[in-house]
Amino acid sequence: FLNTGAPGLAVPPPAGYPGGLPVGYYSPQQPYAFPSYQLPGGIHPIQYQPGKYHMPNQPVPITWMPGPALMPNCPPGLEYLTQLDNIHVLQHFEPLEMMTSFETNNRYDIKNNLDQMVYIVTEDTDDFRNAYRTLRPFVLRVTDFMGREIMTMQRPFRCTCCCLCCPSSRQELEVQCPPGVTIGFVAEHWNLCRAVYSLQSEKRENVMRVRGPCSTYGCGSDSVFEVKSLDGMSNIGSIIRKWNGLLSAMGDADHFEIHFPLDLDVKMKAMIFGACFLIDFMYFERSPPQNSSR
């Protein structure tokens, strides 16, 4: 007979974070109960070993980066970035987009080098998703391990029918942290042969530049977007779109690596983080197979 065992004990959240874990997630320290089955007429039970069999109706455990302590002069939720000099942006593969012409909202896992989850990013775009495809305006919501929305990124709709050098046709991303409080903008600059962006403060003052390769459609190699000082003399960091073989060529499952100095201002780290998503939508987001092309 099935014996479900004792339920796992709840694990309190790290210091500085009230409340509990988001619904559907487990702390890596939380114990699990595994069903046991009695042999006919026997004494010794047979147990499923952890990690060997998938347990029905149980979500796969997610290992989260330990919650850092609250810091002064740091927007709430960005404390994680103060401890990191690089992060990985992993887009979820959406089979529905490959098989149909239906565009689904993008989802991303943000992880550190230890494969620990740092943030979850979800797209919240319902009205324009299938009308404008890759040119759609979007809202990206960044949540932490408690499900709190700690950052919001918004891309307004910009008409591309105008001349490419017209400011009204250039793409832009606004970064808010916490939601409702603008900390900066990612603004596209017109360039004949490569992607160029400026990272701006909340007062729209240029702080850094992002310079992409001449070709972002390279097959079989990474695409590197360099983060530089305004004069272009100093390398500050990079946004690298990793080549993942056929998965990169056929489906929306992009993998980005973001590098920046450990001691860089945390707001500027958030701006580089935001630039990664505008780059993804502009150059690597594929429309579902219709009569469309990138």
Disulfide bonds with the S-S distance in Angstrom:
none
